[in-house]
């Protein structure tokens, strides 16, 4: 009985310590880690991205204006490998169910590094525990006008950090996209929802944020085989107010091969994601796309250095 109580107390202490650390950097901060390698390669300028398999974490409204009937994909990211080495695995997709409406779904599994659980005596280790967080989300996109679409997502967030109780919350995302062909303007509000309660004295808010972006795509050359896209985005977090901004650019040849780069500004003292540069590439053949992204930290000790993402998707 004493052993059980002791281990239980240690688990509670570890969980609350983890909670306090997460709270300082926004609880369930994994929600801000987008698994889409295309978005990552463009420094996270997701509010105005064209629709892809992972649009439910970008701007679901883009799917309603897209010409594809169906897209599905899977992605793997190694997040902050030099600091925490977290794994982010995701599957997502969308399909058109009417001329004016699409339905999207996604599941994200975020695994933290394990920590040791103390035994009955000081210095004794009885085992390890690996914190795990997950999100399941579904959404609808609506074409309101030929140039305007809106979207709404609802999801469930699960956070297991050890200790006596797992945390859960309901979240919602909203999006709008205006596509004037020469200019795209996107607006998203993400992670709006209930608070996470781990069974302690306090509950913790989700990392809610708002993003506003603008982008353009210019096509040129024989049969418009060359395309250059530039996206600019700014945003603000709610729970711990902070401003962030991003600039991304991409070149695509004949809808076959693309290369991208970007810059993201963020305050590392207030946000989980600080400043970084991004690069990426992709290839598409017979509706199958393979995309890669890599992040470059802008300081010698940046935890974001060497973060990468790889994804494969299919569209028709």
N, C-alpha and C positions, 0 to 999 in steps of 0.2 A: 504493500500500500504506500509506504514511504517513497519507494523508488518511483512508483507511478506518479505520485504527487510532485516529486522533485523534477522528473522529466517534463511533466505537464507545465510546471512553473517556468522551466528553462525555455520551453517552446513558446509560452506566452511572452516572455521577455524578448526572445528573438523576433517574434512576430511584431510586437509593438515597436521595437527598434527599427525593423524594416519599414513599418508603417510611417514612423516619424521621418525616416530618410526619404521615403516616397512622397510624403506630404510636402517636404521642402522642395521637391522637384516636380510636384504635381502627381498625385496618386493616379495609378493606371496610366502612367506616362507612355506605356507601349502603344496606346491609341494614337499617339502622334508619330509613330514609326510606320510610314507607308511602305507596304511590301512591294509596290509596283516599281520594277526597275526602270521603266520609262520616266515616271515621275522623279525617281531618285536621280537619274542621269541629268535631268533638267532642274536640279536644285530644289525640287518640291514645288514647282509652279503648276500645281494640279488643278486649280480652279478653272483654267481655260484650256486644259488638254483635250485633244480629240478623244472620242470614246475608245476604250480598249477593255480587255477582260477585267481589269482591276478598277474600273471607273467608280465602283461603289465606295472606294476610299479616295477618289479624286473629286469628281463632281458628277453625281449620278444623272444630273440633267443632261449631260452630253450624250447619253445613250439615246434619248428621245429624238435628237436631231441627226443621229448617225444613220448611214445607209445600210449598215450590216444588219442581218436578222438575228445573228447569234454570235457570241464570243465567250470563250471559256479559257481559263488559264490557271497555272500553278506557279508559285515563286518561292524561293528560299533566300534568306538574307542572313549574313553573319554581322551582327550589329555591335559596334565598338569592340572589335576583337582584342585590341591592346589594353582595354580597360575592364570590360565586363564579359565580353565574348558571349553575347546572347544570341540565340537562334530564333528566327522569325519565319514561320512557315505559313503559307496562305494558299487558299484555292478560292476562285471567284468566277463570276460570269454574269451575263445578262442575255435576255431574249426578248424579241418583239412579240407582244401579244395582241396588238392592234396597231393601226396606222399611226395613232397618236400616243401610244403608251408602250413602255417597256417595263419588265420586272428584272431586278438584279438581286444577287445573293453573294455572300462571302463569309468565309470562316478564317480566322487568324489565330495561330497558336504561338505564343511567345514564351520561350523557356529561358530562365535566368541561370546563372552559375550556382552550383550547390553550396550550401554552408554547413558547417559541422554542428551537430546537436550534442550538447554536453551530457555526460552520464551522471551517475549518482554521487561521484566524488570530484573535487576540483582537478582539472587537468585530464579527466577521463572523457573520451569521445564515444558515444554510444551509436553514432551513425551520422548520416548526412541527409539533408532535405533540399530538394530543388524547387524553388518557387516557380509557379507556372501561371500564366495569365492567358485568357482566351476571349475572343469576341466572335459572336455570330450575328449577322446583320442581313436584313432584306430591305429592298427599296423599290420605289416606283418612279418612273420618269414620265412626264407628260409634255407633249408638244402643244403649247397654247396657241402659237402662231408659227408660220413657216420659219421665222427667225428667232423664236423665243421658246424656251422650255423651262420647266420647273421640276423639282424632285423632292422626295421625302424618304428618309430611311428610318428604320427602327431596329435596335439591336439589344443584345444582352451581353453584359461584360461580366466575366468571372475572374476572380483574383484569389489564388491560393498561395499564401506566403508562409504557411505553417501556423502552428498555434491552435487555439481552441475552435476557431471559426473561420470559414472561408467568406470572402466578401463578394457581393454581386450588385449590379446596378443595371438599370434600363437606360439606354441612350438613344438620342435622335439626331439626325443630320438633315439639313435643308440646303437646297442648291437652286441656282438660277443661271441660265446661260443665254446670252444674246449673241447671235452669229450673223454679222453683217457681211460675211465673206471676206472683205478686206480687213475686218477687225472683229475680234471676239472679246466679249466682256463677261466675266464669270464672278459669281458671288456665292460663298458657302458659309454656313454656320455649322460647326461640328461638335460632337460630344456634349450635347445639351441633354442633361438627364438627372437622375437621382444620385444621391450620395452613397459611397461605399462604406459599410459598417462591418468592421472585422471582429466585432464583439467587445470592443473596448469602450472607453468613456466618450470617444469622439468618432465622428464620421468624416469622410473626406470627399471633396468634390472631384468630378471628372475634369480633365484638362480641356475645358471648352474653349473654342477659339472662333474667330471670324476671319475670312480671307476675301480679298478683292483683287482680281487679276485682269490683265488685258494682254491680248496677243494678236499676232498677225502671221499669215502664211503667204509668201510670195512664190509663185510658180513661173518658171521661165524655161527657155530652151526649146528644142524640137519636141513637139507633143507634150509640152510641160513636164518633161522627165525630171527636171531639177526643181527642188522645193526647199525654201529656207523659212524656218519658223522662229519667231522671237517672242518670248513670254516674259511679262513683268508682273510681280505679285507682292502685295503687302498684307499684313495681318496683325491681329492683336489677340493675346490670350486674356481670359476673363478671371480665372481663379487667382492667378498671381500676375497682375497686369504687366505685360511686356510687349514690345513691338518687334516684329520680324519682317524681313523682306527677302525677295529672291529674284534673280534674273537668269533665264535659261535660253539657249539657242540650239537649233538643230538643223542639220542638212540631210536631205533624203534624195536618193537617186532612184527614179523609176519605181517608187513604192517597193523597192527591193532591199536596199541597204541604207542605214542611217547612222549618223554620228552626232553626238550631243555633248554639250558642256554647260556648266552653270556656276553661279555663285549664290550662296545663301548667307544672310546675316541674321544672327541671333545672339542674345545676351546669355552667356553660359551661367551667369549668377542667378538668373531668373527663369531660365528655360532648360528643358532637357536637351534640346538640340541647339548647339551653338553655331558659330560661323564655320563654313567649310566651302570647298570647291568640289565640283562634281564633273565626271566624264562618263561617257557611256556609248554603246554601240548596239546595233541590232540588225537582223537580217530576216526577210520574210519571203517565203516560197510556198506556193500552192495553199495559201491561207494559214500556214504554220509560221509563227514568229518566235525567234529566239532573241532575248534582250538581256544586256548586261549593264551594270552600273557600278561605279567605284567612287568612294568619297576620299577627299584629301583634306586632312586637318590643316588649319592655317597657323597653328602654333606647334612647337616641338612636342608638347605634352597633350595635344588634343586627343580626347578619347574617341573621336570620330574617324581618326586615321585608319585606313585600310578596311573600313566598312565596305562590303560589297553585296550586290543582289543579282540573282540570275532568275529569269522567268521564261516559261514557254507557254504559248497560247495558240488557239485556233479560232479562226473567224470564217463565216460564210454568210 
